Amino acid sequence: MMKNLEWETDLKQNKVIVIAEAGVNHNGDIAKAKTLIDKGAEAGVDYVKFQTFKAGNLVTKQAKRAAYQDINTQDNDSQYEMLKKLELPQAVHQELIDYCAQKGVKFLSTGFDTESLEFLAQLGITIAKIPSGEITNLPYLRKVATLFPEVILSTGMATITEIKDAVKVLTDNGVSKDKITVLHCNTEYPTPMEDVNLKAMLHIQQEVGVSVGYSDHTLGIEVPIAAVALGASVIEKHFTLDKTLLGPDHKASLEPEELKAMVSAIRNIEKAVGGSGIKEVSTSEAKNKPIARKSIVATKTIKKGNLFTVENLTVKRPGTGVSPMQWDEVIGKTAKKDFEEDDLIEL
């Protein structure tokens, strides 16, 4: 039984948690699922996440597909028929969990129905990832709260009121608020840049009082990187082995090298925003201070007893002498020794 105790450790270390969303991009092929784990581990992600569901519990047989699903699958299947082909059999979940452990990455899966939630909990999964479509599913939210101590909630298509309502259901049924992370999200694949509304992540944080992150469906990697700069504690991003594969999510996913670049950039931004927040001289730049700054120097020979004037003084590097900020104090003073051109002035 796997316990995701690392999640709490990561949060305490103020580490941005990167979830690589393999989702259904395995196309029902266990070998592809393992290769996705390989690529996620190579990219340095924290979690590789799949989706656990039974099509019959998720949609009616008459349910229509989204427009992007029609375009990306290029067949005439119903949503039920499409999802049936993309089910991850329960029998392979433990195999994938073990494979993740072997590769040094953590396993996660979104349960889309209450039966799948119970199954994941039985496997020892302690984190529930609630997909955007279930944010108004009261029985589902209650089931999550009874089974999982930690929750990640995606909020595509949701209003701030719906987010507050969902969080209240979770907390009323036993989930501690400090164990909930809410991900800003837009449920369009791909999401147009003008619809990202990234600052809504901060609105959620302010209004709901929870840790926040971002689940991204844009093309490219710049928006999740920007989310980290704004304070996201979790980033989720779809990835695939090949964007040209047929399937609902491949085209809006990253390929392995893009995923690696995103993780690298996130780790750099994580360092860049992780300082004290106080403007002060850094360790790395301190050595350059005397080289880049300037001092008051003589422009010509100045004899002992002469006055310092604007005609015989100027400002040049290095910054090891009297600071130019003391210019007014120096002008009019008497030289206590002889100075030659370019000598640093001493008071």
C-alpha positions as CSV (number, residue, x, y, z in Angstrom):
1,M,0.0,0.0,0.0
2,M,1.5,3.3,-1.1
3,K,1.4,6.4,1.1
4,N,2.0,9.8,-0.4
5,L,3.6,11.2,2.7
6,E,6.0,13.1,0.4
7,W,3.3,15.5,-0.5
8,E,3.2,17.1,2.9
9,T,7.0,17.1,3.1
10,D,7.1,18.9,-0.3
11,L,4.7,21.5,0.8
12,K,6.6,22.1,4.1
13,Q,9.7,22.7,2.0
14,N,7.9,25.3,-0.1
15,K,8.6,23.2,-3.1
16,V,6.4,23.7,-6.2
17,I,4.9,20.3,-6.9
18,V,4.8,19.4,-10.6
19,I,2.1,16.9,-11.6
20,A,2.6,15.5,-15.1
21,E,-0.9,14.6,-16.3
22,A,-0.6,11.4,-18.4
23,G,-4.3,11.1,-18.1
24,V,-5.7,9.0,-20.9
25,N,-2.8,9.6,-23.2
26,H,-1.8,6.0,-22.9
27,N,-4.7,5.2,-25.3
28,G,-5.5,2.1,-23.3
29,D,-2.0,0.7,-23.8
30,I,-0.1,-0.3,-20.6
31,A,3.2,-0.2,-22.4
32,K,2.5,3.5,-23.4
33,A,1.5,4.2,-19.8
34,K,4.9,2.9,-18.6
35,T,6.7,4.9,-21.2
36,L,4.9,8.0,-20.0
37,I,6.1,7.3,-16.5
38,D,9.7,6.9,-17.9
39,K,9.4,10.3,-19.6
40,G,7.9,12.0,-16.6
41,A,10.7,10.7,-14.3
42,E,13.3,11.8,-16.8
43,A,11.8,15.3,-16.9
44,G,12.0,15.5,-13.1
45,V,8.3,15.8,-12.3
46,D,7.0,14.9,-8.8
47,Y,3.9,13.0,-9.8
48,V,2.7,11.2,-12.9
49,K,-1.0,11.3,-12.8
50,F,-3.5,9.0,-14.6
51,Q,-7.3,8.8,-14.7
52,T,-9.3,6.1,-13.1
53,F,-12.9,5.5,-14.2
54,K,-15.4,3.2,-15.6
55,A,-17.1,4.6,-18.6
56,G,-20.5,3.2,-17.5
57,N,-20.3,5.1,-14.2
58,L,-19.2,8.3,-15.8
59,V,-21.4,9.0,-18.8
60,T,-24.7,7.9,-20.4
61,K,-24.4,6.0,-23.6
62,Q,-26.1,8.9,-25.4
63,A,-23.7,11.6,-24.1
64,K,-22.2,13.8,-26.8
65,R,-18.5,14.6,-26.9
66,A,-16.9,18.0,-26.7
67,A,-16.0,19.7,-30.0
68,Y,-12.2,19.3,-29.3
69,Q,-12.8,15.6,-28.6
70,D,-14.4,15.2,-32.0
71,I,-11.5,17.0,-33.7
72,N,-8.8,15.1,-31.9
73,T,-10.2,11.6,-32.1
74,Q,-11.4,11.7,-35.8
75,D,-14.0,9.0,-35.4
76,N,-17.8,8.8,-34.8
77,D,-17.7,7.2,-31.3
78,S,-20.0,8.5,-28.6
79,Q,-18.4,9.9,-25.5
80,Y,-19.1,6.6,-23.8
81,E,-17.5,4.6,-26.6
82,M,-14.4,6.9,-26.6
83,L,-14.0,6.6,-22.8
84,K,-14.5,2.8,-22.8
85,K,-11.4,2.5,-25.0
86,L,-9.4,4.8,-22.7
87,E,-10.2,3.0,-19.4
88,L,-7.2,2.1,-17.3
89,P,-8.0,-1.4,-16.0
90,Q,-8.0,-1.8,-12.2
91,A,-5.7,-4.7,-12.5
92,V,-2.8,-2.6,-13.9
93,H,-2.9,0.1,-11.3
94,Q,-0.7,-1.6,-8.7
95,E,1.7,-2.4,-11.6
96,L,1.9,1.2,-12.5
97,I,2.3,2.3,-8.8
98,D,5.2,-0.1,-8.5
99,Y,6.7,1.0,-11.8
100,C,6.5,4.7,-10.6
101,A,8.3,3.7,-7.4
102,Q,11.0,1.9,-9.4
103,K,11.5,5.1,-11.6
104,G,11.6,7.4,-8.6
105,V,8.4,9.3,-9.3
106,K,5.1,9.3,-7.4
107,F,1.9,7.8,-8.8
108,L,-1.4,9.7,-8.7
109,S,-4.7,9.2,-10.4
110,T,-8.0,11.1,-10.6
111,G,-11.0,9.0,-9.7
112,F,-14.0,10.1,-11.7
113,D,-16.7,8.2,-9.9
114,T,-17.3,7.0,-6.4
115,E,-16.4,3.4,-7.2
116,S,-13.1,4.5,-8.6
117,L,-12.5,6.7,-5.5
118,E,-13.0,3.7,-3.2
119,F,-10.6,1.6,-5.4
120,L,-7.9,4.2,-5.2
121,A,-8.2,4.6,-1.5
122,Q,-7.9,0.8,-1.1
123,L,-4.6,1.0,-3.0
124,G,-3.3,3.4,-0.4
125,I,-3.6,6.6,-2.3
126,T,-4.0,9.4,0.2
127,I,-4.5,12.4,-2.2
128,A,-7.7,12.9,-4.1
129,K,-7.4,14.9,-7.3
130,I,-10.9,16.2,-8.1
131,P,-11.4,17.0,-11.8
132,S,-13.2,20.2,-12.8
133,G,-16.3,18.4,-13.9
134,E,-17.0,17.0,-10.4
135,I,-16.9,20.3,-8.5
136,T,-20.7,20.5,-8.3
137,N,-21.1,16.7,-7.6
138,L,-22.2,16.7,-3.9
139,P,-22.2,12.9,-3.3
140,Y,-18.8,12.6,-5.0
141,L,-17.3,15.4,-2.9
142,R,-18.6,13.8,0.3
143,K,-17.1,10.5,-0.7
144,V,-13.8,12.2,-1.4
145,A,-13.8,13.8,2.1
146,T,-14.5,10.4,3.8
147,L,-11.7,8.6,2.0
148,F,-8.8,11.1,1.5
149,P,-7.0,13.3,4.0
150,E,-5.6,15.6,1.2
151,V,-7.4,17.1,-1.8
152,I,-6.4,18.9,-5.0
153,L,-9.4,20.5,-6.6
154,S,-9.5,21.7,-10.2
155,T,-11.8,24.6,-10.9
156,G,-12.4,24.8,-14.7
157,M,-15.8,26.2,-15.6
158,A,-16.4,27.2,-11.9
159,T,-17.3,30.4,-10.3
160,I,-15.8,31.6,-7.0
161,T,-19.1,30.7,-5.3
162,E,-19.0,27.2,-6.6
163,I,-15.4,26.8,-5.4
164,K,-16.4,28.0,-1.9
165,D,-19.3,25.6,-1.8
166,A,-17.1,22.7,-2.8
167,V,-14.5,23.5,-0.3
168,K,-17.2,23.8,2.4
169,V,-18.5,20.4,1.6
170,L,-15.0,19.0,1.9
171,T,-14.3,20.7,5.2
172,D,-17.7,20.0,6.7
173,N,-17.0,16.3,6.0
174,G,-13.6,16.0,7.6
175,V,-10.9,17.4,5.3
176,S,-8.7,20.0,7.0
177,K,-8.6,23.2,5.1
178,D,-4.8,23.3,5.2
179,K,-4.9,20.0,3.3
180,I,-6.8,21.4,0.3
181,T,-5.1,22.9,-2.7
182,V,-7.3,24.6,-5.3
183,L,-6.0,24.8,-8.9
184,H,-7.1,27.6,-11.1
185,C,-8.0,26.0,-14.4
186,N,-9.8,26.6,-17.7
187,T,-11.6,23.7,-19.3
188,E,-10.9,24.3,-23.0
189,Y,-8.3,22.2,-24.9
190,P,-6.2,24.2,-25.8
191,T,-7.1,27.2,-23.7
192,P,-6.8,30.5,-25.6
193,M,-4.4,32.9,-23.9
194,E,-7.0,35.6,-23.6
195,D,-9.1,33.2,-21.4
196,V,-6.3,32.1,-19.0
197,N,-7.1,34.8,-16.5
198,L,-4.1,33.8,-14.4
199,K,-4.7,36.3,-11.7
200,A,-7.9,34.5,-10.8
201,M,-5.6,32.1,-9.0
202,L,-4.8,34.9,-6.5
203,H,-8.5,35.7,-6.3
204,I,-9.2,32.1,-5.2
205,Q,-6.4,32.3,-2.6
206,Q,-7.8,35.5,-1.2
207,E,-11.5,34.6,-1.2
208,V,-11.2,30.9,-0.2
209,G,-8.2,31.0,2.1
210,V,-6.5,27.9,0.7
211,S,-3.2,26.9,-1.0
212,V,-3.5,27.5,-4.7
213,G,-1.9,26.2,-7.9
214,Y,-2.6,26.0,-11.6
215,S,-3.8,23.3,-14.0
216,D,-2.8,24.3,-17.5
217,H,-4.4,23.5,-20.8
218,T,-2.7,26.2,-23.0
219,L,-0.2,25.3,-25.7
220,G,3.4,25.7,-24.6
221,I,5.0,26.2,-21.2
222,E,5.0,29.9,-20.5
223,V,1.7,30.2,-18.6
224,P,2.6,27.5,-15.9
225,I,5.9,29.2,-15.4
226,A,4.2,32.5,-14.9
227,A,1.9,30.8,-12.4
228,V,4.9,29.8,-10.4
229,A,6.1,33.4,-10.4
230,L,2.7,34.4,-9.1
231,G,2.9,31.9,-6.2
232,A,1.4,28.6,-7.4
233,S,2.3,25.8,-5.1
234,V,1.2,23.1,-7.6
235,I,1.4,22.9,-11.4
236,E,-0.4,20.3,-13.4
237,K,0.2,19.9,-17.1
238,H,-0.9,17.2,-19.6
239,F,1.9,15.4,-21.5
240,T,2.0,12.9,-24.2
241,L,4.6,10.8,-26.1
242,D,3.5,12.3,-29.4
243,K,1.0,15.2,-30.1
244,T,0.0,13.6,-33.4
245,L,-1.5,10.5,-31.8
246,L,-5.3,10.3,-32.0
247,G,-7.1,10.8,-28.7
248,P,-8.9,13.6,-26.9
249,D,-6.0,15.2,-25.1
250,H,-2.8,14.7,-27.1
251,K,-2.9,17.9,-29.1
252,A,-3.1,20.1,-26.0
253,S,-0.3,18.2,-24.2
254,L,3.4,18.6,-24.0
255,E,5.9,16.2,-25.6
256,P,8.7,14.9,-23.3
257,E,11.3,17.5,-24.2
258,E,8.8,20.3,-23.6
259,L,7.9,18.8,-20.3
260,K,11.6,18.7,-19.3
261,A,12.0,22.3,-20.3
262,M,8.9,23.3,-18.2
263,V,10.2,21.5,-15.1
264,S,13.6,23.1,-15.5
265,A,12.1,26.6,-15.9
266,I,9.9,26.0,-12.9
267,R,12.8,25.0,-10.7
268,N,14.7,28.1,-11.8
269,I,11.7,30.4,-11.1
270,E,11.2,28.6,-7.8
271,K,14.7,29.6,-6.8
272,A,14.3,33.1,-8.2
273,V,11.2,33.9,-6.1
274,G,12.3,32.0,-3.1
275,G,14.5,34.7,-1.5
276,S,14.0,36.8,1.6
277,G,11.9,39.3,-0.2
278,I,14.1,42.0,1.3
279,K,16.1,44.2,-1.1
280,E,19.7,43.6,0.0
281,V,23.1,42.7,-1.4
282,S,23.2,39.1,-2.4
283,T,26.1,36.8,-1.8
284,S,26.9,36.4,-5.5
285,E,26.9,40.1,-6.3
286,A,28.8,41.4,-3.2
287,K,32.2,40.8,-4.8
288,N,31.3,43.1,-7.8
289,K,30.3,46.0,-5.6
290,P,33.8,47.6,-5.4
291,I,34.4,47.0,-9.1
292,A,31.1,48.4,-10.5
293,R,30.6,51.3,-8.1
294,K,32.7,54.5,-8.2
295,S,34.7,56.7,-5.9
296,I,35.8,60.4,-5.9
297,V,39.1,60.8,-7.7
298,A,41.5,63.5,-8.7
299,T,41.3,64.8,-12.3
300,K,44.7,66.5,-12.0
301,T,47.5,67.0,-9.5
302,I,46.3,68.4,-6.2
303,K,48.8,69.7,-3.7
304,K,48.5,69.4,0.1
305,G,46.6,72.4,1.3
306,N,44.7,72.9,-1.9
307,L,40.9,73.0,-1.8
308,F,38.9,70.2,-3.4
309,T,36.8,71.7,-6.2
310,V,34.5,70.6,-9.1
311,E,37.5,71.4,-11.4
312,N,40.0,69.0,-9.7
313,L,37.6,66.2,-8.8
314,T,35.5,63.6,-10.7
315,V,33.9,60.2,-10.2
316,K,35.4,57.0,-11.5
317,R,35.7,53.3,-10.8
318,P,36.6,51.5,-8.5
319,G,34.3,52.0,-5.6
320,T,36.9,51.4,-2.9
321,G,37.3,55.1,-1.9
322,V,35.1,57.9,-0.8
323,S,31.5,57.4,-2.1
324,P,30.2,59.9,-4.7
325,M,27.3,60.3,-2.3
326,Q,29.7,62.3,-0.1
327,W,30.5,64.7,-3.0
328,D,29.0,67.8,-1.2
329,E,31.0,67.0,1.9
330,V,34.3,66.8,0.0
331,I,33.9,69.9,-2.2
332,G,35.5,72.8,-0.3
333,K,37.6,70.6,2.0
334,T,41.4,71.0,2.2
335,A,43.7,68.3,0.9
336,K,45.7,66.7,3.7
337,K,48.2,65.2,1.2
338,D,49.3,65.4,-2.4
339,F,47.1,63.6,-5.0
340,E,48.0,62.8,-8.6
341,E,45.5,62.3,-11.5
342,D,43.2,59.3,-10.9
343,D,44.2,59.0,-7.2
344,L,41.3,58.1,-5.0
345,I,40.6,61.0,-2.7
346,E,41.0,60.5,1.0
347,L,39.5,62.7,3.7
